[in-house]
Amino acid sequence: MKINCNNSGIVTKLRFKKSLFLIILFMYHSSFLMATVRYVKQDAVGNNNGNSWFDAYTDLQDAIDVSVINDTIWVAAGTYLPKDAPDGTISTGVLDRNNAFHLHTNMKIYGGFSGTETLLSERDWTSNLTLLSGDFANNDVVTGGGAELSFMGNDENAYHVIITADLTPDALLDGFTISGGNANDLQDGYITYVFKRLYKYDGGGMYNAYSSPTITNLTFTSNSVYNTGGGMYNSPSSSPVIMNSTFISNSADFGGGAMLNSYSNSTSIVNSTFISNSAVVGGAVLNFSSSSRFIANSSFNSNYAHLNGGAIYHTPNSNLTIINSTFVSNLANSQGGGIFLSHSSIQSIINSIFILNSADSGGGIFNRNSPTIFNATFASNSANSGGAIYNEFYAHPKIYNSIFWSNFQSGSANFQGSDILNSNNSLPTVEHCITQENSIYSTGTGIINNQEPKFEDAANLNFKLKCTSPAINQGTLSGAPKEDIRAFDRAGNPDIGAYEFGESEPLIIERNIENGMNPKYVGMPSISTEWPILNTNNSIFKARNFILLKSGFSVAPTNGEATVFRAEIGNGGCP
């Protein structure tokens, strides 16, 4: 572009436009830099305007109502009850069951402060319990867990403890316990918030309506519903990201004791724990169709389904990926003690462990689909049909690099079907696996049949491999995950099972190896020491990458007493 510098009008216009652009750009960035921090403390005695801990609001909703996009709210330890109903719903007072904490503007809300902090990094949310409670009378009695979970005294509780609408992942809720929601009303049907209907029989703890907030460091406990999503209900088009959170002792009379993921959403669950939740289907999680769900580094323990899916019930036409997760002691009275997988969807289960789960059919997994299962460990699951996995209705799962050991069908570990049982024209692919005595899959590509996998300590749920395990280096490399359940590199041919042999952390020896200790350090990525090996030792160091013997290290026999020291670099196996 050529500009005539003598034309002052054109130059002036260009300068004006440039200046205007810079002003707008400055204002845009300033809106982020000037985001307000508001304070909430239930016993604050100042002006209660939220400007400091002394002048903090005493009610969380007051802080939410005056906050704008990107504002931050800090909440001190204490118990906070919802005192107002969502906009669009009339509240009759502070004890109205329609009351709920509610927000539809992206902001960041942090609990877990003592009430003196000046930096977010000073917060200790594990010590400073910040409870959002729907228990107006403070009289809930919750007993048992899983199949024995029972609620009393919660008839007056709020239907929902917290409601969100129209949020994006920029919204954050971090460091709270959410408890005492009881969504059990079928007569009035729903409440209204920002032109959305929220049903009073779903989402006792948290109800996300077309909303996808980031949920971090939260505990959902002792919430209940008549229908679905005891701890959390995610409506259609809601895709929250849930990290480092715990769901314990939540209940649904129909599905998803801890969580319901409705149609057309893509919920992600990472580093989270589900314990002792209960429902008719999906004791912990119920996933509806037309969606994709991702679960990683999470654990499901002692959840219960009166019918199907002790931990997870996954409905047709939706995708599911499970990575590096554990399913322990979940129970379904009918199908799928750990997981119930329905048909016509893409499902992957990688580096995961199924232990002590039970059902009538499919102690670990009841499967009507064709998932890919890579490097899983199935041990001590039980069912009347299919101790570890039951496949039916043209199911064609592909199972690689997995261990099946000590699973029980009708009380026996050596029946055909104690590990995998098929019906109705199901035809799995099972390769490079350890299978049980009399297994349907006693032969085949890479099959190791009826050889104990030699776990380190199965009785105490330690399913790492001993150096003598036949699983070491016997998996197929094609398609295998590059890391194990601990994010530990799988080198060369992978081992069979969720764990690669060896330790994930380097070993640093920080003291003498005393007389007669005879240590055998095997499977570490590296070993380093600057301390001596004393007399009468037979010492073996074996590491995958390197052994570093620093100044101060010595092998020092005296008086003719023999000491042997051996160092090796290598993968797997015993020294």
N, C-alpha and C positions, 0 to 999 in steps of 0.2 A: 504493500500500500504506500503510495506517495502522498506526502502532505506538503502543501504550500505554507511555509512558515510565515509568510506575510499575511496569511489569512487568519487574523487573530480570533475570529468567531469560531472556526473549526477547532483551533488549538484550545480555546477556552472550554468548548463543549467536551473535548476529549479529557481535559484535566478534571472537569467536573464529574464526568462519569467514572474516572479512575478513583477520585476521592470518595465518591458515593459508594463504590464497590468496597474500598478499604474500610469505610465506616461500617457498612453492613457486615463485612467479614469480622471486624473487631467485635461488633455487638453479638454475632453468632457465637464466637468462641467465648466471649465474656459470660454468656448465659450458662456455660458449663463451669467456668472458673468461679462464678459467683453463686453456685448452688448453695442453698442455706442448710445448715445443720440445726435441727430442732431437737429439744430434749424432753423426755418423758420420765417422770419419777413419781410413784404413787403417793409418797409422803412429802412432796415438795411443799414448802411453806412460803415461798416468795410470791411474785406477781403472777405466776402460772401463765406466762406468755411464751414459754418454750425457748427463751433466749439463752438459758444457762441451766446447769443442774439445780441451782438454788431457785431459779424462776421457772422451773420445768412445768410442763403440763402434767396433770395427774391422771388424765385420760388419754389413751393412745389415739382414739378416734378424733379428738380435738386437733392433735398434731397432723393426722392424715388430712383432715378437712381443709387446713390452711396451706398445705404443701402443694407445690407445683412441680412440673416435670423436672427430674434430676435432683430434687431436694433429698436430703438424708435425715433420717430420724434415728436417734439413739435412745434406747429404752433401758432403764435400770431394772434390776432384779425386783421381782414382786409378782403378785397375781392381779391380772387385769381382766375385768368382765366387760362384755359388749353392752353399752348403755343406750344404743340408738339403733333403729332399723335402717336398712339400706334406703337410699333415696328412691321414692316411688312407692314405699311401703309405710303405712302409718304405724307408729309405735305407741302403745298404751302406757309406757313407762319403763323404768330401768329393769324390770323383771319380765318384759315381754319376750316370748320365745322367738319372735321374729328378729330380735336384735342380733346383730352380727358386726364384727369389724368388717369394713368394706372399703375397697379402693379400686379406682379405674384409671389412675394416673401413674405413669412410670416413676417410681421413687425407690429409694433403698432404705429398708427398715432393719436395723440391727438391734437385737436383744443381747442380754448377757453382760451388762455393765454394773459395776458396783455403785456408780453415781458420783464418782470423783474424776474419772478419766478425762484427759485432754487430747489423747490420741486414740484412734481406733485400734492400734496395735496393743494398747494396754488392756483391752477387753479380755475377760476370761469367761466365755459363755458356758463352759462346763461347770464352773463353780457358782456363777451368779444366775440361778434359775429364774428365767423370765417366762411366766406362764400366762398364756391366753386361754381362758377357761370359759366354758359354757355352763358350768355348774353354779347356778345362781345361789342355791341354798347351801353349797359346800357340804353336801351330804351323800355324794355318790359312794357306793360300795361296789368295787369291781374285784371279783375273785376268779381264780383259776386262769386258764389260758388254753388256746386251741379248742379242743373238743369240750373242755370243761369251763370255757369262758362264760361268766355270768355278770349281769348288771343289775343293781338295785338302787333306788333313790334318785333316778335321773329323769323322772316324769316332767319336772319343771324346767329342765335344761333347754338352752337355746337349740334351735334346729341346726344352725350352722355357727361355728365359732368365727370363721373368717371367710369372706367372699371376695373374689377378684373378678374383674371384667375388663376385657379389651387390653390387657397388658402384653408387652413384648418381653423378650429375655433381658432387656435393660432394667426391668423391675426386679428387685431383689428382696427376699425375706430371709433373714439369717439370724440364728441363735435363739430360737424360741421353742417352747414346748406347747403344743396345741392339744387340748384335752376337754372332754366333757360335752362334745356336741352330740345331740340325739335327734336325728332327722327321722321322726317316726309318725308324722301326720299325713294321713291320706284324705282327710275330709276337705280342708281348705286348698290343698293342691300345691300352690306355689306362692312365692313372693316375687316382687318386681324390683329390678335394679338396672339402671340405664337401659330401659326398654327391653330387658331380657327377663324371661321367666326362669326362676330357680326353684326347683321342686323340693318340697319340704320332706321328702323321703329319701333324698340322696345327699351325699357329701356332708357328713356330720362334722368332721374336723375342718375341712377346707373345701370350698366349692369354687372351681375355676370355670367361668362362663366365657367361652370364646377368648381364652386368656392363657398366656404362655410365660408366666414369671419364672425366674430362677429361684430355686428353693435350696438353701444350703444350711447345714448344721441345725436341722429341725428335728424334733421328736413329736410324733403323733401317737397319742396313747389314750385308751379308754374312751374312744368315740364309737358311736353306734348309729345304724340306719335301718329303716324298714326295707329299703330296696338295695341300692348299690353304693359302693365307695364309702365305707365306714370312716376311714381316715381322710381320704381325698377323693373327690369326684372331678374328673376332667371331661368337660362337655365336648361335643363335636367342635373341631377346629381349635382345640386347646392342646398345646404341646409344651408343657413345662419341662424344665431341666431340673432334675432332683439329684442333689449330691450330698454325700456325707450325712445322710439323714436316717432316722430310725422310725419304724412303724411297729408298735408293740401293743398287743391286746386290744385291737379294734375289731368291730364286728359288723357284718351285714346280713340281714335276714334273707337276702337273695345272693348277690354276687360281689366279689371284691372286698373282702373284709378290711383290707388296708387301703386298696386303691381300685378305682374303676377308670379305665381309659376308653372313652366312647369312640364313636365313629370319626374317621377323618382326622385323626391326630397322630402326632409322632413324639410321644413322651419318651424321654431319656432318663434312665436310672443308673447312677454311678456311685460306687463306694457306699452303698446303703444296706440297711439290715431290716429284715422283716421277721418278727418273732411273735408266735402265739396269737396270730390273727385267725378269725374264723368266718366262714360263710357257707352257703349251700354249694355254690360253685366258685372256684377261685378263692381259696382260703385267704391268700394274701392279695393276689392281683387278678382281675378279670379284664381281658383285652377284647374289645369289640372289633368288628371288621373294618376293612378299607383303610388301613393304617399301617404304619411301620413303627415298631418299638425296639428300643436298644437298651440292653441291661448289661452292665459290666462291673466286675470287681464287687459283686454284691452277694449277700448271703440270705437264705431263706430257711429258718429253723422253726420246727414245731408248729407250723401252721396247719389248719384243719378245714377240710371241706366235707360237708355232710353227704354230698354226691361226688362231684368230679373236680380234679385239679387241686390237690392239697395246698400247693404253693401258688401255681399259676394255671389259669384256664384261658386258653388262647383260641378265639373263635375263627371261623373260616375267612378266607380272602383278606388276610392281613399278614404283614411280614414281622418276623421276630428274630432278633440276633441276641444271643446270650454268650458272653465271653468272661472267662476267669471268675466264675461264680460257683457257689456251693449250695446244695440242697440237702438238708440234714433233718431227719426225723419228722418229715411232713406226712400227713395222713389224709387219705380220701376214702370214704366208706365204699365208693364204687370204683371209679376209674382215675388212674393217674395220681399216685401218691405225691410225686414231685410236680409233674407237669402233665396237663392234658393238651395235646396238640390236635387241632382240627384240620380239615383238608383245604386244598386249593390256596396255598400261600407259600412264601419262601421263608424257610426257617434254618438257622444255623446255631449249633451249640458247640462251643470251642473251649478247650482247657477248663472244663467244668467237672464238678464232683457231685455224685448222687450217693448218699449214704443213709441207711436206716430209714428210708422212706417206705411206706406201705399203702396198699390198696387191695381191693378185690381183684382188679385187673391192672397190670402195669404198675408195679411197686415204685419204680423210678419215673417212667414215662409211659403214658398211654398215647398211642400215635395213630392218627388217621391220615397222615400226610407223608411227605418225602423229604424230611429235613436232612441236612448234612451234619454229621456228628464227628468232630475231630478231636482226638486226644482227651477223651473223657475217662473218668474212673467211676465205675458202678460197683459198689460193695455193700453187702449186708442189707440190700433192699428185699422186700418180701411181698408176695401176692399169691392168690389162689391160681392166677393165670399170668405168666410172664413176670418172674420175680424182678427183673431189671427193666425190661421193655416189652410191651405188648403192642403188636402192629395189627391193624385190621382195616378192611375196606380198601383194598388195592394200595396199601401204603408201600412205598418203595424208598425207605431211608437208606442213606449211604453212610456207613459207619467205618471209620478208619482210626488206627492207632489208639484203640481204647481197651481198657481193662474191664473184664467182667469176672468178679470173684466173690464167692460166698453169698450169692443172691439165692433167695429161697422161693420155691413154688410149692404150695401146699405143705410147707414145713420141711422140704428137702432141698439141699443144694445140688443134688446130682440127678434130678429129673430132667428130661428133655423139656426145655422151656424155662428152666430155673433162671437162665440168663436172658434169652430172647425167645419169644413165642409169637407165631404168626397165624393169622386166620383170614378168611375171605379174600383169597388171592393176593395176599401181601407178599412181596418178594424183596427183602432187603439185600443190599450189598454189604458184606462184612469182610474186611481185609485188614491184615496186619494188626490183629487183636489177640489178646489173651482171653480164651473162653473156658467155660467150666466143663467138668466131667459130664459126658452124655449130651453135650450141647449139639443142637442142630448144626452148628458151625464148628465142628471138631476138626475139619480139614478145610483147605482153601488157601488162597494167596496170603502168605505171611501169617497164617494162623498158628498160634502157640496154644495147644489145648492141654488143659488139666495140669498146668505147671504153676505152682504158687508164685505170685508176682513178688513176694517178699517185700512187703511194706515195712517201713521202719518201726511203726507202733500202731497197728490198726485198732487195737483195743482202746487207745486214747486218741483216735481219729487223726493219726499222723500217717498220711498216705504217700509220703516221700518214699523213694526207692532205696533199698540197700544196694551196696555195690555188687552183691551176688544176684541181683534180680535178672530174670530172663528177658525183662522188658527193655533192657538197656540197648540202645542203638538198633532196635528191631522194627521201628516204624518206617513208613514210607515218607520220603521227603516231598513228594509231589503233592502240593496243596496244603501241606502241614503248616501250622502257625510257626512263626519264627521265634516266638518266646513261649514260655510255659505259664502256668497260672500265677506265678510270682513275677512275671516279666523278666524271667531268667532266660538268656539266649539258649536256643536249641542248636547245638553245633553238630555238623555232619548229619548222619542218619538220626532222626529224632528218636527219643525213647517212646515207648508205648505208655499211655496214661497222661493224666493232667500235669504230673511233675516230671521234669527232666532230672536225671540223677545229679546229685551234688548240691552244694550250698550256693546261695545267691550272693552272699557277702564274703569279702576277703577275710582271711584269718591273720590276725596280728598276735603273735605269741609274746606275752609281756612278763614272763617269769621263767626261772630255771625249769628245765625238765628234770625232776628229781630222780634219784635212784629207783629203778624198778618200775617206772611209770609205763614204759613201753607204748608210747602213743602212736596211733595210726590216724593221721590227718589226711582225709581223702575227699576229693570232689569240690574243693574250694576253687574259686577263680585264681586266687594267688595266696601265697603264704610268705610271711616275713617275720624275722626274729633277729634280735641282737643278744639273746640269752644262750647260755651253754646247755648242752646235753650232758648230764652227769653220768656216773658209772652205771654199769649193768643195765643198760637200756637197749631195746631193739626198736628203733624209731623210724617211722616211715612218713615222709611228706610227699603227697601227690597232689599237684595243682594243674589246672587247665592252661593257665597262661604263663606264670612265672613263679619262681621261688627266690626270695631275696634274703641272703644270709649276710647280715650287717656286721660291722666291727663289734666285737664282743661275743659273737657266736663261736662256739668251739665244741668239739667232741672230745671229752677229756677223761678217758679211763685211767685209773691208778691202781697200783698194787696187783697188776695183772688181770683185773676184772674186765671182761670184754664188753665193749659197747659197739653196736652196729647202727649206722645211720644211712638211710637210703632216700634219695630224692628223685622224683620222676615228674615229667611233664606229660600230660595226656588227658584224654576224655574218657570218663566212665570206667567201670570195672574195678576190681579189687587190686591192691598193690601186691 
